[in-house]
Amino acid sequence: MTSPQASSSIRATKLTLSFNSARVDLPEQEPAAPAKSTEPVQILPQTEKSAEKKAAKPDKPASKPKKQKTNPRALTEYHRPRILGTLAQALGLETIEQLPPYFLVEEIVPAKIGLKKDLIERFNDRTIDKALLDQGMKQFRWSLGYCNAVLEDTQRYDLDLNPVEGTDGQITDDHRNHARMQRDTILKSIRNKKKTK
């Protein structure tokens, strides 16, 4: 409980704000933290001219949505159906979903050395267009996602996403240097295309 002296030192005050010569009395309140400014706040009424200016201003055009950061190890929405569609067509498959799990992951991982040979063995009961398969595999290996996967990962994977042991599963410095050169070539090509537009 507070002493009579303490309660008398806490006095309720009456706040007054000035709105263009109109005076408004607010109910009594306990004193708050010291205000940053002691000057009264003035709000100017909206005139016809200011209302017209406000109405005449056209709404700002909707800004372009920000590009979401894409996973550097994923095929883009543009390339995914094209590259995987080429592979599915080469293997005589009806849909992309029939491809082995290796091609269906969101984040690309480095392929086992000899992956194309494994594909041919797995789908040997179908008519395989080897030229189209070569084209699809080249497109896949020359994607930024695949180059980044080789640069970042230490392990190679088979068609069922199992890590591969031995020399077929290793990523050497030569492999990384080759992937770095491929990535740089791809990025240079993209920059040149943007310059010509």
C-alpha positions in Angstrom: 0.0 0.0 0.0 1.3 3.5 -0.8 1.7 6.2 1.8 -0.4 9.3 1.7 2.6 11.3 0.6 3.4 9.0 -2.3 -0.2 9.0 -3.5 -0.4 12.8 -3.4 2.7 13.0 -5.5 1.0 10.9 -8.2 -1.6 13.3 -9.5 -3.9 12.8 -12.3 -3.4 15.3 -15.1 -5.6 16.6 -17.8 -4.3 16.3 -21.3 -5.2 18.8 -23.9 -4.5 18.5 -27.7 -5.0 21.2 -30.2 -6.6 20.3 -33.5 -6.7 23.5 -35.6 -7.9 25.7 -32.9 -10.4 23.1 -31.6 -9.7 22.1 -28.1 -10.3 18.6 -26.9 -10.1 17.6 -23.3 -9.2 14.0 -22.6 -10.2 12.2 -19.5 -7.9 12.3 -16.6 -5.2 9.7 -16.7 -2.1 8.7 -14.7 1.0 10.4 -16.0 2.7 8.3 -18.7 6.4 8.2 -19.7 7.7 11.6 -20.7 6.7 12.6 -24.2 9.3 13.0 -26.9 7.9 16.4 -27.9 6.0 18.9 -25.8 4.5 20.7 -28.7 0.8 19.9 -29.5 0.1 17.7 -32.5 -1.6 19.5 -35.3 -3.6 17.6 -38.0 -4.5 19.7 -41.0 -8.0 19.1 -42.5 -8.1 17.7 -46.0 -8.9 20.4 -48.5 -10.6 20.0 -51.8 -7.4 20.4 -53.7 -5.5 17.8 -51.6 -8.4 15.4 -52.0 -8.4 16.0 -55.8 -4.6 15.4 -55.9 -5.0 12.2 -53.9 -7.8 11.0 -56.2 -5.9 12.0 -59.4 -2.8 9.9 -58.4 -3.1 6.6 -60.2 -2.5 3.5 -58.1 1.1 2.3 -58.4 1.4 -0.5 -60.8 1.8 -3.8 -59.1 5.5 -4.5 -58.7 6.9 -7.6 -60.3 6.9 -10.5 -57.9 10.3 -11.1 -56.5 12.0 -14.1 -58.0 12.2 -16.9 -55.4 15.7 -18.2 -54.9 16.0 -21.4 -56.7 17.9 -24.4 -55.5 21.2 -24.4 -57.3 21.1 -28.2 -57.5 17.7 -28.4 -59.1 16.5 -28.4 -62.7 14.6 -25.2 -63.4 10.8 -25.4 -64.1 11.7 -24.7 -67.8 14.4 -27.4 -68.1 12.9 -30.2 -66.0 10.1 -31.3 -68.3 12.3 -30.9 -71.4 15.4 -32.8 -70.2 13.4 -35.5 -68.4 10.9 -35.7 -71.2 13.8 -36.3 -73.7 15.1 -39.1 -71.4 11.7 -40.7 -71.0 11.1 -40.6 -74.8 14.5 -42.1 -75.5 13.7 -45.0 -73.1 10.3 -45.5 -74.6 8.5 -44.5 -71.4 5.0 -42.9 -71.5 5.6 -40.4 -68.6 8.5 -38.8 -66.8 7.3 -40.4 -63.5 8.4 -43.8 -65.0 12.0 -42.7 -64.9 14.2 -44.2 -62.1 14.2 -42.4 -58.8 17.6 -40.8 -59.6 16.0 -38.4 -62.1 12.9 -37.6 -59.9 14.5 -36.0 -56.9 14.2 -32.3 -56.3 17.9 -31.8 -55.7 20.3 -33.4 -58.2 23.1 -35.6 -57.0 26.2 -36.7 -58.9 25.6 -39.7 -61.1 27.5 -43.0 -60.9 30.1 -43.3 -63.7 28.3 -45.6 -66.3 24.8 -44.4 -65.4 23.7 -44.4 -69.1 24.8 -48.1 -69.4 22.7 -48.9 -66.3 19.7 -47.2 -67.9 20.1 -49.3 -71.1 20.3 -52.5 -69.0 17.3 -51.5 -66.9 15.1 -50.7 -69.9 16.4 -53.4 -72.2 12.9 -54.7 -72.8 12.0 -51.5 -74.6 13.1 -49.9 -77.8 15.7 -47.4 -76.9 16.6 -44.5 -79.1 20.3 -44.3 -78.2 20.9 -41.0 -80.1 18.1 -39.4 -78.1 19.3 -40.9 -74.9 22.8 -39.4 -75.5 21.2 -36.1 -76.2 19.1 -36.3 -73.0 22.0 -37.4 -70.8 24.2 -34.6 -72.3 21.5 -32.0 -71.5 21.2 -33.4 -68.0 25.0 -33.4 -67.3 25.3 -29.9 -68.8 22.7 -28.4 -66.5 23.8 -25.9 -63.8 22.1 -28.2 -61.2 24.3 -31.2 -62.2 27.5 -29.1 -62.3 26.7 -27.7 -58.9 26.0 -31.2 -57.5 29.5 -32.4 -58.7 31.1 -29.4 -57.2 29.4 -29.6 -53.8 29.0 -33.4 -53.2 31.6 -36.0 -52.4 29.6 -39.1 -53.4 28.0 -40.5 -56.6 24.7 -42.3 -56.7 23.1 -45.0 -58.8 19.6 -45.1 -60.5 18.0 -46.0 -57.2 19.8 -43.3 -55.2 22.1 -45.7 -53.4 25.6 -44.3 -52.8 28.1 -46.0 -55.0 31.3 -47.4 -53.5 34.7 -47.8 -55.3 36.0 -45.8 -58.3 32.6 -45.4 -59.9 31.4 -43.5 -56.8 34.3 -41.2 -56.3 34.4 -37.5 -57.3 37.9 -36.6 -58.1 39.5 -33.1 -58.4 39.5 -33.6 -62.2 35.8 -34.2 -62.1 35.3 -31.0 -60.0 37.5 -29.0 -62.4 35.6 -30.3 -65.4 32.3 -29.4 -63.7 33.6 -25.9 -62.8 34.6 -25.3 -66.4 31.2 -26.5 -67.6 29.4 -24.3 -65.1 31.5 -21.3 -66.2 30.8 -21.9 -69.8 27.0 -22.2 -69.1 27.0 -19.0 -67.1 29.0 -17.1 -69.8 26.5 -18.3 -72.4 23.6 -17.1 -70.3 25.2 -13.7 -69.8 25.9 -13.3 -73.5 22.2 -14.1 -74.3 21.1 -11.5 -71.8 23.4 -8.9 -73.4 22.0 -9.5 -76.9 18.4 -9.0 -75.7 
